[in-house]
């Protein structure tokens, strides 16, 4: 095998992708690993019967994205399975109606860098794609929340998100805490329900943790998801 083919295979673990790369001729391999995406390179890829898959492989290769059967991806899958198999797990948004989870939500003052989930998605576009799986009660009585999101990378131009479904790669996993902002608050409206999670968009201009508002507790005691507020 050529050096370039071996370099591609070093980044791929999904049997479907490995089989495809193994079957490609040297011209396609050269196009997938070319340092610049010229018109000639684009034409070689675009005219291939499996062009969409080849584009995904090129993105994975150049951006060092996880593939399905990597060790890290397997660990994330196990983390998800462990979380949702908990006896106290309730999926989103049903956990807003679960008495045990609602009662365990701790009240803390939000920081000044908090934002609504709509504002977060608006800033990063639909590519941010935060998906809340659900919540459970942790071993110390706190409410843990799990979120999936598209993989993100920082380059010289800022933050980039990659569509996990389109590229057929695993989404990244974040587990954080579900909290309630104080009723009388200097930040927000008060009584917001927010999640404190490790930032999906790390970098020089981003805090390590994000506080993202996902719901509001009304005067009637009913929690309403932010999109319905």
N, C-alpha and C positions, 0 to 999 in steps of 0.2 A: 504493500500500500504506500501511497505517496505521503510525504510529510504533511501536506495540507489536509489530506483525508484523516490522518491520525490525529491532527490537532482538532478537527471537527468532532471526531469521536470521543475525544477527551472531555468535551463539554456535554455530551449526550448520554443518557442512560435509558431513556424510554425505548423499548425494543422496536416500536414502529419507526421512530426516527433513525435509530441505528441501522435498521434494515434498509431504509431509503438511502441514507448516505453511502452505505456499502455498495449499493447498486448503481450509483451515479458514475458517469464517465469523468475523465480528468478535466474536461472543459467546464462542466457544471461545478465541480469541486473548486476549481480556480476562481469561478465567479462568486461562489459563496464565501470564499476567504480573501477576496480581493480587498486591499486596504481602502480603496475609493470606489464608491458606487457610481461608476460612469454609465453613460447611456448604453455602451456596448455590454457592460456587465448586466445592467437591468434587462436588456433585451434577451440575454441568454436565460435569465431566471424567469422572466415573464412569459416566455414562449414554451416553457416546460409544462407538460400536462399536470404536474403537481406543484405548480408555482406557489400556491398559498402556503403549502407546507415548507417549501424551500425558503420563503421569506421569513417564516417563523424560526427556522433553524438558523438563519443568518443573524436575526435579532438575538437569539439565545447565545450564539457564539460570541458576538461582539460585546454584548452587555453582561456576560457572565451570569446569566440567569439560571435559577435552579431548574433541573429537569425532574421528572416524576420519580425516578428510582434512585436518586441521590440519597446519601445518608441523612442529610439535613431535611429533605422533603419527607422521608420516612418518619423522622422524629416529629415533624409537624403533624403528620397524619395521626400518629399515636397520641399526640397531645390533644388533638381534636376529639378523638375517640374517647379518651379518658374523661375529658370535660363533659361531653354530652351523655356519657353513661352514668354520671352522678345521679343519685336518687333525688337530689333537690333541683336538678336541671330543669329549666323551663325555657322554651324557645321564645324568641322575640316576635311580636311585642306582647305575647301572652303573659310574660313575667310581671308586667305592670298590674295584672289582676291577681297575682299569686300572693296570698296574705302573708306567707312566711317570708318571701323575698322582700316584699314591700316593708314589712316590719323590721327587717334586718338592714335596710339601707341607712347608712350613717350620714349624719349631717356635718358638713364642713364648708367653710367659706371658700368660694371659688377664687382662683387667681385672676389677675387682670389679662391673661393671655387666652382665656377661654373663648370659645366660639360655638355657634350652633352647628349641627351636622350639615344643615343646608348651606351655611356660610363656608364651611370647610370644603364641601364638594364644589361650591361655586368658585372658590379660589383655584382649585386644582382641576376643575372640569370633571366630566363624568369619569375620567380615567382614574380618579382617586378611588371611587367605587368601594366605599366602606360597607361591609356586609356584617350586620350584627347577628350572630348565631343564637345567643341566648345568655342566660345568667344562672348561677347556682350559688349556694351558700358555702363559703369556704370553711376550712377547718378552724379558723379563729372567729367565725361568726360574721365575717364581712361578706358582702355580695360581690362575687367575681363575675366579670362579663367577658365574653370572647368575641373578637372581631376578626374577620378576614378582609384582606385588601389586596389589590394588585401590587406586584413587586415594584419598588421604586428605587431609583439610583440617582446619585448626585453627580453631575458632570460640570464642566466649566460654564455652562449656560444656566445652571440651576437644577431643579428637580424634574425628573422624568418618571412617568408611570407607564408600565407596559401591560397591555390587556392580557390577563392570564388565560382567559378563555380562547381568545383569538390565536395566541401563541401556543396553546396547549401546554401550559406550565402550571405548577401549583401556585395557589395564592399564599401570601404570607399570613402568619397568625400573630395576633396580639391578645394577651389576656391582661385585663386591668380591673379596676374597682368601680362599682356603681355607687354614686353618692348623691346626696341632696344638698343644694345650696341653702344657706340660712334664709329663713322667711324674710328677715330684714337684712338686706345685703347691699354692700357698696358696689357689687358687681352683678349685672343682670337684673332681672325682675324680682328675684327672690323665689325660693321654692322650685328652682329648676332642678331637674334630674339630669345628672351628667356622668360621663364616664371619664376616668383618668387612666389613660393607656400610654404605653410607650409609643413615641411618635412614629407614624407610618412614613413621615417625610423628614428623616434626619438630615442634618447638615449644619453649616456654619451659622445659618440664620434661623434655626429652629430649635426650640427647647427639647430636652430629652423626653419629656412627657407632655401629652396634649390633654386638655380638659375640654371635652366636646359635649355640648348640651343636646340631649336626645328627647326630652319630654319636660312637661311642666305639671306641678302638683297644684290643682285648683283649690278654691276655698271649700268645695264640696268634698275634698279628700280624694278625688278621682285623678289619676295620672293620665295625661293625654300626650301621645307622641307628638314631637315637635312639628311634624308636617301637618298636624290637625289643629295646631294652636292658632 
